[in-house]
């Protein structure tokens, strides 16, 4: 079984780490482009918000998981070669 193979090789499943790495890569990719995806992540919807708790946005999740502000996350993602967001290990 998969469990036996993992035990024999001495490795663990790294699904969460893989997910975080891919989310960081996607975030950097979207922030470097000027398209609909970027507008969806950064944009605001006109009108009033309902009375319930505010929904978590993708940018909120990324800045929280990286431990930096929204502005800093966007600034760091601009340069692909020096983008620590895309090349950083998950927290």
Backbone torsions as a table, in degrees:
resi	resn	phi	psi	omega
1	UNK	NA	170.5	177.2
2	UNK	-61.7	-37.4	-179.4
3	UNK	-62.3	-41.2	179.3
4	UNK	-65.5	-42.1	179.3
5	UNK	-62.8	-44.7	178.8
6	UNK	-62.9	-40.9	-179.9
7	UNK	-66.3	-42.3	-179.1
8	UNK	-67.9	-35.5	179.7
9	UNK	-84.1	-12.5	178.3
10	UNK	73.8	28.5	179.4
11	UNK	-114.0	161.8	176.8
12	UNK	-111.9	161.9	173.5
13	UNK	-74.6	137.7	-176.2
14	UNK	-123.1	43.0	-175.7
15	UNK	-64.8	-45.6	-179.2
16	UNK	-62.9	-41.9	178.4
17	UNK	-62.0	-42.0	178.8
18	UNK	-64.2	-41.1	178.7
19	UNK	-62.4	-45.8	179.5
20	UNK	-63.4	-41.3	178.2
21	UNK	-60.9	-44.2	-178.4
22	UNK	-70.2	-34.4	176.5
23	UNK	-65.3	-40.5	177.8
24	UNK	-64.1	-42.6	177.9
25	UNK	-63.0	-42.4	178.2
26	UNK	-63.7	-42.8	179.9
27	UNK	-60.9	-46.6	178.4
28	UNK	-61.9	-41.9	179.3
29	UNK	-61.4	-46.9	-177.9
30	UNK	-67.9	-39.2	-177.8
31	UNK	-69.6	-24.7	178.7
32	UNK	-82.1	-16.7	179.6
33	UNK	-96.8	159.3	177.3
34	UNK	-116.0	81.6	-175.8
35	UNK	-143.3	-166.3	-176.6
36	UNK	-65.2	-35.9	-179.9
37	UNK	-62.8	-43.1	179.1
38	UNK	-63.9	-42.2	178.3
39	UNK	-62.3	-37.6	179.4
40	UNK	-67.6	-35.6	-179.7
41	UNK	-77.0	-39.5	-174.9
42	UNK	-97.2	-24.8	-171.5
43	UNK	-70.1	163.2	175.7
44	UNK	-118.6	147.8	179.3
45	UNK	-94.2	130.7	179.5
46	UNK	-68.9	152.9	178.2
47	UNK	111.0	-178.0	-177.6
48	UNK	-92.8	146.2	176.3
49	UNK	-88.4	151.2	178.7
50	UNK	-67.5	175.3	-175.5
51	UNK	-79.3	-15.4	-176.1
52	UNK	-73.4	178.3	179.8
53	UNK	-60.9	139.9	179.3
54	UNK	-62.0	143.4	178.2
55	UNK	-74.7	149.1	177.3
56	UNK	-79.9	129.9	177.3
57	UNK	-94.3	161.9	179.6
58	UNK	-61.9	-39.6	179.7
59	UNK	-64.8	-34.6	176.4
60	UNK	-64.4	-44.7	179.6
61	UNK	-62.6	-44.5	-178.2
62	UNK	-65.8	-44.7	-178.6
63	UNK	-67.5	-34.1	177.6
64	UNK	-69.0	-43.5	-178.6
65	UNK	-70.2	-28.2	177.7
66	UNK	-86.4	-18.8	-179.7
67	UNK	76.8	26.1	179.0
68	UNK	-131.9	169.4	-178.6
69	UNK	-77.4	167.6	177.9
70	UNK	-58.3	-47.2	-176.8
71	UNK	-62.2	-43.7	-179.5
72	UNK	-66.0	-39.5	178.4
73	UNK	-62.5	-41.8	179.4
74	UNK	-67.8	-42.6	-179.5
75	UNK	-62.9	-43.2	-177.9
76	UNK	-70.0	-25.6	-177.0
77	UNK	-82.5	-6.6	-176.5
78	UNK	-65.8	-42.8	-176.6
79	UNK	-97.9	115.8	-174.4
80	UNK	-64.2	-39.2	-175.9
81	UNK	-77.0	-24.9	179.1
82	UNK	-111.0	16.0	-177.0
83	UNK	-76.0	104.5	179.1
84	UNK	-75.9	-17.1	177.7
85	UNK	-66.5	-44.1	-177.4
86	UNK	-74.9	-29.9	-174.7
87	UNK	-105.9	1.8	-177.6
88	UNK	-82.5	145.8	176.2
89	UNK	-72.9	152.4	-179.5
90	UNK	-64.3	149.3	-178.8
91	UNK	-81.8	NA	NA
